[in-house]
């Protein structure tokens, strides 16, 4: 899968289930190229979400909700996620 396609899928999945004021998804794979378990077909993403809905929840609950939405992508295309909720 292409990184741009993955970014769009991630945005759409999150926005379809969560009230979001702003969302940004960045490819941070270049920071991990020399890591032992780095794979060409797995990406490192930074997801920044501005959401009053998520902010009302505990951080662990918000994170779980995001990871549940992205379950398929995490198994197949995402190696790691840096999640920032504001």
Backbone as CSV, one residue per row, in Angstrom:
resi,resn,N_x,N_y,N_z,CA_x,CA_y,CA_z,C_x,C_y,C_z
1,UNK,0.846,-1.179,0.000,0.000,0.000,0.000,0.891,1.241,0.000
2,UNK,0.486,2.223,-0.714,1.167,3.521,-0.802,0.879,4.341,0.462
3,UNK,1.866,5.102,0.922,1.706,5.884,2.159,0.575,6.905,2.052
4,UNK,0.426,7.533,0.901,-0.647,8.531,0.740,-2.025,7.883,0.832
5,UNK,-2.145,6.699,0.286,-3.402,5.955,0.365,-3.698,5.574,1.821
6,UNK,-2.676,5.126,2.533,-2.832,4.758,3.939,-3.250,5.965,4.782
7,UNK,-2.632,7.092,4.552,-2.982,8.315,5.288,-4.449,8.674,5.078
8,UNK,-4.922,8.586,3.850,-6.331,8.900,3.561,-7.279,7.913,4.244
9,UNK,-6.920,6.640,4.228,-7.751,5.625,4.888,-7.832,5.902,6.383
10,UNK,-6.700,6.200,7.002,-6.658,6.486,8.438,-7.538,7.691,8.764
11,UNK,-7.396,8.759,8.008,-8.211,9.963,8.241,-9.696,9.661,8.117
12,UNK,-10.070,8.972,7.040,-11.485,8.678,6.797,-12.079,7.795,7.886
13,UNK,-11.337,6.785,8.308,-11.848,5.883,9.353,-12.076,6.636,10.657
14,UNK,-11.134,7.465,11.033,-11.269,8.216,12.280,-12.411,9.219,12.185
15,UNK,-12.460,9.976,11.100,-13.495,11.007,10.941,-14.896,10.414,10.800
16,UNK,-14.995,9.188,10.316,-16.322,8.583,10.142,-16.941,8.137,11.473
17,UNK,-16.121,7.929,12.507,-16.631,7.407,13.772,-16.465,8.346,14.962
18,UNK,-15.644,9.393,14.792,-15.350,10.290,15.914,-15.534,11.731,15.469
19,UNK,-16.129,12.529,16.341,-16.270,13.953,16.064,-14.888,14.612,16.204
20,UNK,-14.399,15.133,15.076,-13.041,15.681,15.023,-13.090,17.104,14.476
21,UNK,-12.418,18.020,15.157,-12.319,19.386,14.646,-11.182,19.503,13.623
22,UNK,-10.116,18.740,13.873,-8.955,18.786,12.981,-8.191,17.474,13.117
23,UNK,-7.647,16.981,11.987,-6.836,15.768,12.024,-5.654,15.920,11.070
24,UNK,-4.533,15.418,11.504,-3.314,15.450,10.701,-2.622,14.105,10.842
25,UNK,-2.221,13.519,9.717,-1.505,12.243,9.732,-0.208,12.430,8.953
26,UNK,0.910,12.154,9.609,2.220,12.350,8.996,2.989,11.035,8.935
27,UNK,3.739,10.857,7.857,4.615,9.701,7.708,5.938,10.013,8.401
28,UNK,6.256,9.251,9.429,7.512,9.428,10.172,8.431,8.221,9.984
29,UNK,8.196,7.446,8.941,8.966,6.228,8.691,10.458,6.498,8.536
30,UNK,10.803,7.636,7.972,12.213,7.958,7.738,13.015,7.999,9.041
31,UNK,12.356,8.243,10.155,13.045,8.300,11.448,13.422,6.906,11.961
32,UNK,12.867,5.878,11.346,13.027,4.520,11.849,13.730,3.584,10.859
33,UNK,14.265,4.100,9.778,14.850,3.261,8.724,15.938,2.318,9.216
34,UNK,16.714,2.724,10.173,17.816,1.885,10.639,17.451,0.994,11.824
35,UNK,16.200,1.022,12.223,15.771,0.177,13.337,15.764,-1.296,12.920
36,UNK,16.062,-2.150,13.860,16.200,-3.585,13.623,14.961,-4.205,12.957
37,UNK,13.777,-3.892,13.448,12.546,-4.515,12.946,11.829,-3.690,11.881
38,UNK,12.505,-2.728,11.297,11.883,-1.894,10.267,11.591,-2.728,9.020
39,UNK,10.394,-2.572,8.474,9.994,-3.274,7.254,9.540,-2.250,6.225
40,UNK,9.875,-2.484,4.980,9.552,-1.542,3.902,8.043,-1.331,3.762
41,UNK,7.266,-2.373,3.984,5.811,-2.286,3.803,5.055,-1.884,5.069
42,UNK,5.770,-1.500,6.124,5.141,-1.045,7.371,5.560,0.394,7.645
43,UNK,4.608,1.214,8.033,4.857,2.644,8.200,4.773,3.070,9.662
44,UNK,5.441,4.161,9.943,5.404,4.803,11.255,4.634,6.104,11.075
45,UNK,3.514,6.235,11.771,2.653,7.400,11.589,2.560,8.242,12.850
46,UNK,2.440,9.536,12.630,2.123,10.463,13.714,0.715,10.981,13.415
47,UNK,-0.206,10.722,14.333,-1.600,11.142,14.165,-1.910,12.195,15.226
48,UNK,-2.250,13.382,14.772,-2.630,14.477,15.668,-4.109,14.763,15.461
49,UNK,-4.859,14.730,16.546,-6.307,14.909,16.471,-6.740,15.989,17.455
50,UNK,-7.497,16.934,16.948,-8.135,17.915,17.818,-9.608,17.513,17.885
51,UNK,-10.027,17.105,19.093,-11.391,16.610,19.251,-11.880,16.853,20.676
52,UNK,-12.943,17.603,20.795,-13.549,17.828,22.111,-14.097,16.512,22.666
53,UNK,-14.611,15.688,21.761,-15.166,14.395,22.134,-14.104,13.508,22.791
54,UNK,-12.945,13.382,22.168,-11.870,12.545,22.709,-11.239,13.165,23.948
55,UNK,-11.171,14.473,23.971,-10.528,15.170,25.092,-11.302,14.955,26.401
56,UNK,-12.598,14.710,26.294,-13.432,14.477,27.475,-13.145,13.113,28.113
57,UNK,-12.582,12.203,27.323,-12.295,10.861,27.814,-10.911,10.796,28.437
58,UNK,-10.663,9.723,29.168,-9.315,9.476,29.666,-8.438,9.152,28.466
59,UNK,-7.163,9.474,28.580,-6.237,9.273,27.458,-6.220,7.817,26.988
60,UNK,-6.227,6.884,27.901,-6.200,5.463,27.543,-7.457,5.065,26.773
61,UNK,-8.608,5.614,27.141,-9.858,5.313,26.442,-9.835,5.865,25.016
62,UNK,-9.346,7.090,24.870,-9.247,7.704,23.544,-8.304,6.904,22.652
63,UNK,-7.178,6.529,23.203,-6.192,5.760,22.435,-6.767,4.420,22.007
64,UNK,-7.425,3.730,22.915,-8.035,2.432,22.582,-9.057,2.562,21.463
65,UNK,-9.831,3.626,21.511,-10.850,3.838,20.483,-10.196,4.015,19.109
66,UNK,-9.124,4.786,19.046,-8.404,5.008,17.787,-7.788,3.694,17.295
67,UNK,-7.121,2.976,18.194,-6.475,1.717,17.802,-7.503,0.690,17.331
68,UNK,-8.670,0.666,17.940,-9.732,-0.259,17.520,-10.199,0.078,16.096
69,UNK,-10.338,1.358,15.795,-10.751,1.777,14.459,-9.718,1.384,13.396
70,UNK,-8.458,1.407,13.781,-7.368,1.155,12.838,-6.802,-0.265,12.955
71,UNK,-7.583,-1.158,13.529,-7.110,-2.519,13.803,-6.531,-3.213,12.558
72,UNK,-7.232,-3.164,11.459,-6.775,-3.813,10.222,-5.472,-3.189,9.723
73,UNK,-5.418,-1.867,9.706,-4.225,-1.168,9.219,-3.023,-1.426,10.128
74,UNK,-3.268,-1.515,11.434,-2.180,-1.799,12.374,-1.592,-3.189,12.127
75,UNK,-2.418,-4.138,11.785,-1.940,-5.494,11.505,-1.178,-5.573,10.189
76,UNK,-1.646,-4.832,9.190,-1.119,-5.009,7.839,-0.133,-3.947,7.367
77,UNK,-0.296,-2.676,7.805,0.474,-1.602,7.180,1.165,-0.636,8.139
78,UNK,0.806,-0.669,9.409,1.365,0.304,10.346,2.225,-0.427,11.373
79,UNK,3.458,0.010,11.501,4.366,-0.571,12.495,4.208,0.130,13.847
80,UNK,4.092,1.456,13.802,3.919,2.201,15.055,3.129,3.477,14.822
81,UNK,2.509,3.939,15.916,1.709,5.159,15.874,2.120,6.062,17.031
82,UNK,2.344,7.306,16.694,2.533,8.342,17.708,1.217,9.114,17.715
83,UNK,0.491,9.038,18.809,-0.841,9.620,18.874,-0.841,10.849,19.758
84,UNK,-1.346,11.942,19.213,-1.434,13.198,19.946,-2.884,13.674,19.897
85,UNK,-3.513,13.754,21.071,-4.915,14.188,21.139,-4.969,15.489,21.923
86,UNK,-5.549,16.500,21.290,-5.670,17.798,21.951,-7.102,18.255,22.000
